[in-house]
């Protein structure tokens, strides 16, 4: 029996633009713009330089855009570089299974859309379908940690984000490549069998982080693209990879699975509406204390110089040594440091690549503030079962106690800024555009060099009107923005 595999393959291939409700179309545009911005923000980083250099070594037919450059490359190379770039700053969206897969969803779909000369509507449809596949597979396998009596007691022996990233890329790729259901079934088997190793526990226990962190989003995107292309040419894979006692959930290390979470509301309950955007370029688990900290600063007009110390109350996932590191020695480790994130916010460093540039990392005021930040457990988030719904969580509280002016200012955030489930935390279009502007080198109001302003506006407009234009129009605006960013950097 291939019931689950075939039903999901049918969904991924049969979904058309007309099936998408207006809020889903709008969210696909928002995710596309945010993911492009995250990738552009990483172009000048060391990880970004390596990703782009790798594409240069590979070479290939100039079929697809390489973000942040005027270079074009093969669809697999472009998907690799772009998805990798999008995850470098850890500023990309996070789905409530604790995984990022907007990166591979967007850029596997974009590279193939350029190859096939697709319409903007086709690209938006592939994003919606691919995101749903990744979200459902992640929800199906559940949270990647061990829970006993509702409390987190450790990470799974296996498990990790690579699974959902890869599945989202496969789903997006089979849709945009217009595979039939049989071909998509094989693409699922090809891609699922070649998903990267589950390394989350290794990441969680490592103080020093590698450049790809817990998974290389670029490889995951490339797997999705390659799976679709191979299946379209006639290659075969396991047709029952999501079915039976030896299904994907088991060999990827999940202790269980929930078939209802995989299939319930398929084609009606669009999971992209549950993704969370990041106001700050750091691990999602830091955003709850940051939300509480930001609200306290605004309410009491607290200046960095007034703050004597901060006690961060973190959820169970954010208590390992890397999250407690007060003086991270490089940008990769700083992305997981509560101390660095709070120091950057306290000193009003624009939330983007500047957080990790040497002048910020080595600023004596930032370093001194980091030394005043300690991390303890947040008591109200210890019972993780209270925050779980169908393999996803809708919030895990975190808070801060700020010592200043001879007082202690305390706040806890059940939801973080960027969460879609409450009006006070929903990330507006204006906030999303402000983030995009900072990522490309403008200020939050879109001010900077005239040429860069114009080019950034053209990309924003191309994304927001994508349902009425070909993907070629978006690709042209991205190339123009890359030229403007290069000129501004010089």
N, C-alpha and C positions, 0 to 999 in steps of 0.2 A: 504494500500500500504506500502511496506517495501523497496522501491526502493533504498534509500541511504544506509540504514542499510545492505541490502543484497549485494549491489554492493561492499561496503567496506569489508564485510565478504568474498565475493568471492575473492577479491584481496588478503586479508591476508592469505587465505588458499591455493590459487593456485600459488602464487609466488614461483619460484624455483631458485636455484643458477644460472642456465643457463639464467635466465631472467635479471640478474644483469650486467650492463655494468662494464668494468674494473675499472673506477674511483669510482663506488659505492662500489665495493668489497674492494678497497684500503681504502676508507673512513670508512667502517665498521671495518676494522682492526685497523685503527687509533683511532676510537671512543672506541673500546674495550680496547686497550692499555691505553688510557688516563683515562678511567673510572676505570679500575683496579688500576692504579696508584693513583687516587684520593682516592679510598677506602683504599689502603694500607697506605697512608699518614695519615689517620684518626684513625688508629688502636690504637695509644697511647693516644688519646684524652679522655676526660671524657665521651663525647657522645659515642665514640667508645667503651669504656669499658662497658658502659651500654648496648649498642646494642649486644655486644658479650655475656655479662652476661645473657641477656634475652634469647638468643638462648640456652645457657646452662640450664636455668630453664625449657624451653620448652622440650628439649630433642627431640627424634625422630629418625627415621631410618637414618643411615649414607649414604644418597643417593647423597649429594651434598657438594661442597666445601664451607667452611666459610672462607672468605678472611682474610689473615693475621694470620691464625692459621692452625694447622695441624688437627683441629677438623672438622668433617663432621656432617651434620645434615639433617633434612628433606628438601625437595625442597622448601616448603613454608618458613621455618625458615631461610634457607640459603638465599633465595631471599630477605627476610626482612632485615637481617643483612647487607648483601652486598650492597643493594641499599641505605640503611640508611647511611652506612659508606661513600659511594661515594659522598654524599651530605653534609657531616658534615663540611668540610673545605670551602664550597662554591667555590671550584676550578673546578667543573665539567662543561662540555660544556653547552652552553645556546642557545636555538633556538630563532629566532627573533620574537617570540610571548611573550618574557620575561619569558620563563619557562625552567626548566631543566627536561629532561626526558631521557637522555642517561643512567642515573643511573638505572632506572627500566627496560628500554629496554634491556640493556646488561645482568642484573643479573636475571631477570625473565627467559630470554632465556637460560642463562648458567645453571641455576639450573635444568631446564627441560631437557636440552641437556645431562646433566650427568645422569639424571634418565633414559632416553631412550637410552643411549649409542650412541648419534648422532655423525655424522661426523662434521668436522670443517666447511665444506661447508653449512651444515644444520644450524649451529649456525650463520654464517655470513648472511645467507638468512633471518633468523628470526630477526636479528638485523635490517636489511634493511626494512623489511616489518613492524615490530613493530614501528620503528622510523617514518615511513611514516604515519602510522595511527595516532600516537600522534600528529605529526606536522600538519596533515590535520584537525584533530578535533580542534586543537588550532587556526588554521587560519580561520576555519569555524566560530568560535565564536568571533574572532576578539580580539583586544586589550582590556584589563580589566579595562579601564579607561573611564571617561566621557569626551567627546570632543565636544566643542561648537565653531563653526566658525573656526575649525582647531586648536583650542587651548585646552590644557588639563585643565579642571576645577576641577577635582577630580577623585577618584577611584570609580568604580562601587559599588553599595550597596552590590552586591554579586560578585562571580568570584574568580579565583585563579589558581595556578599551578597544584593543585591536579588532575584536570580533564585531562590535557594532559599527566601527568605522568601515571595515571591509564590507559588511552586509549593506550598509547605506550606499556605498559606491557601486556595488553590484546592482542594487535595485535601480539606482539612477541611470546606470549605464545600459541595462537591458531595455529601459523605457525609451531613452533618447535614440538608441540604435535601432529601435522598432523591431526587436526580436519577437517571434511568435512564442506562444506559451511553452511549446516543447523545447525550443532553443533556450528560453529563459530558465527552464527547469535544469538543463545541463549547465548553464552559466552559474546557477546557484551551486551546483555540485563542484564545478571547477574552482570557483572562488572560495567557497566554504572550506574546501580541502586544503587550500593554500593560504589560509588566513595566518598571519604572523603568530608566533608563540605568545601565550598568555604570561605577561611579565609583571603584572601589577604588584604582586607581593614583593618581588625583588626591588621594584621602584620604591615601595612604601618603607622598606627597611634600609634603603641606601641614603647615606648622608650626602654623598657626592653624586650629582646627576649627570647622565650622558646627554648629548644634544637632542636625542630623539625622545627623551623622557620615557614614558611608559609604552609608547608605540610610535612608529614612524608613520604619520598620517599620509605621507607621500606614497609609501609602498602600498598602503591600504587602498588608496585611490587608484594606483596603477594596477593592482589586482582586479579591481572592479572593471576597469576599462578593458584589460586583457581578457578577462573572463567573457565579457560580452562579445568582443571581437572574435575570440576563438570559437565560441558557441555559434556565432553567425556563420563561421566558415565550416562548421560541421563537427567540431570537437565535442566530445562527450564528457560528462561528469556523473557523479552519484546522483541518481534521480530522486533518491529518498533521503537526502542529507538532513532534512529536518524531521524525519519520521523514524519510529521504531526505537528499540532499546539502545541502539548505538548511534543515536542522532547527534547532531552538532553540539547540543548543550552538554552532552556527556563527555565527548572526547575533548571539549574545550575546557572542562574542569568545573562546570557549575554543579553544585550539590543537588539541584533539582530543576524543575521547569514547570511553567504554567501555560498550558496550551490556550487557555481562555485569554490570557494577556497577549498572546501572539495573534489571535484571530478576532477577538470581540470587536465589533464596530468597524471591521475592515471596509474601507471605502466610504465611511461616514464619520468616524471619529478620527480626525486628522491630527497626527501626533506633532506635527510642526508647530501647532498652536500651544504646545507645552514646553517649547524650548526656552531657555533662559539666556538673556544677553548679559555681557559683562561690562559694567562701567569702568572696571579697572583691570589692567593686564597682569593678573596673578591667579593662582588656583582658586577655583570656585569656593572651596571650603573656607577661604579667608574672607569672602565677601560678606558673610553675615556679621562678623565683628566689625568689618569696615563700614557696613551700613549703620550699625549702632554708633560707631565712632563719628561718622560724618554727621549724623543727626545731632549728636551732643555738641559737636563743634559749632554747628549752625545755630542751635538753640541758645547756647551760652557764649557764643563768639569767642571761643577758646583759641588762643594763639599757641604755636608750637613752643615758644619760649616760656610760656606759663606752665606747661605740662611737666610735672615732676616725674611721673611714671605712669605707665598704662599696664593694667593686668587684662590680658585677653582671655576670655572664656570661650574655649573652642569646642567644637563637636568631636566625637570620638575618632573621626577620620583625620583630624588635623592636630594630633598630639604627638606624632612621631618626631624623631630628632630634627628632620629637615624643616618642619614647621616651627620648631622652637629656636632655630638658628638665629642668633642676634646679629652676627656679622658675616653674612654670606660672602664668599670670596669671588663669586662670579654671578652673571645674570641668571644662569640656569637655576642655581640654588636660590637666588633672590626671589624668583617667581613663587616659591613655596614658603617664604619667610614672612610670618606675621609682622615681625619687627620692621622689615624693610617696607612692606606695604603701608603700615601705619605712618612710618617716617615720611614716605613720599606724599601721602595724603596730607599729613600735618603741615608740610612745607609747600603745599599747593603745586607740586610738580605735575604738569599736564599728563593725564593718564594715557600713555602710549609708549613709544620706544625710548623717550627721554628718561623713563624710570630706570632704565638699565644701561644708560650710557655712562662712561667713566666719570664724567663730571658730577653725576648724581651718586653713583656708587661710592665715590671717594670723597664726597662732600663731608667735611668734618661735622657740620651741623646735623646732617642725616645720620652719620655714624654715632654721634652722641645720643641722638634720639633713640636709635635702635637699641642702644645699651640700656635704655630705661623701659623696655618692653619685655614682659614675661608672659608665659602662656600656661594656663591651668585648664582643667576640664569644666565645661558648661554643664551643670547638673541637669537642666531640663531637657538636654538632648541625649541623655544616656540611654533612654528607652527608645531605640530606633524604630521599633514596631509601630509606635504611635504615629510616625511620620510617613509610613509606607502605604502606597495604594497601587495595587496591580503591578508590583515589581518596580515601582517608581516612588520617589519621595517628593513631597510638596513643600518641603522646608525642613531644615535642621537648625535649631536655634544656636546662635552664638552671640556673645556680648562683650562689653568692655567696662572696666572700672577705671576712670580717668582721675588721677590725683592732681589737683591744681587749685591754686588760690586757697589752700588750707582746707579744701573740701574733697569729697569723692563724688564724681558725677558718674552715674551708672545707667546703662541701657542694654537691652537685649533685643535682637531682631529675629523673629520667627521666620521671616522671609527676607531675602536680600534684594537690594536694588537690581532690577533686571528680571525678577520673577514675574511671570505673566498672570499669576492667580489672584493678585490683589491690586486695586487701583493705585495704591500708594507706591507700589514697586514696579509697575509696568513700565517698560522702556519705550518711551514715546518716539515718534519719527524724528522729532527735533533733537532728542538726545542721541539717537542713532547717527544722525547726520553730523552732529557736533563731534562725536567719537571718530567718525570717518575723516572729518577735516583734520583732526589732530594726528591721525595715523599717517596722512599724506604730507604733513609738514606745515599745515595752516594752524591758526588758533581755533578754539572751539566755535568762534563766530564766523569762521570761514575767511578770515583776513590773513593776508600774506602777499606774496608777489602776485601781480595782476594775472600773469600767464598761468600760474599755478591755481589761482582761484577759478579762472575760467575753465581750465581743464578738469578740475575736481567737480565743478558744477555740471559739466557735460556728462561725466560718468554717473553722477547721481540722477540726472535727468534720463539718461539711457536706461538705467535700471528701473526707475519708477514708471517708465512708459514702455517697458519691454514687451508687454502684451500687444503692442501695436507696431512692433518693428522687428526686423530680423536680428539674429545674434551678431551678424556682421557689424551692425551699427554699434553695439556694445564693444566689440573687439577693437573697432577703430578708436573709440573714445578712451579705452584703456591704453592703447599705444600712445595717444596724444598726452595722456596724463603721465606716462612713464617718461616721455621726453621732457616734460615740464619739471618733473621731480628731479631728473638728472641735471637739468640746467640750474635749478634752485640749489642743489647740493654743491655745485661748483662755485 
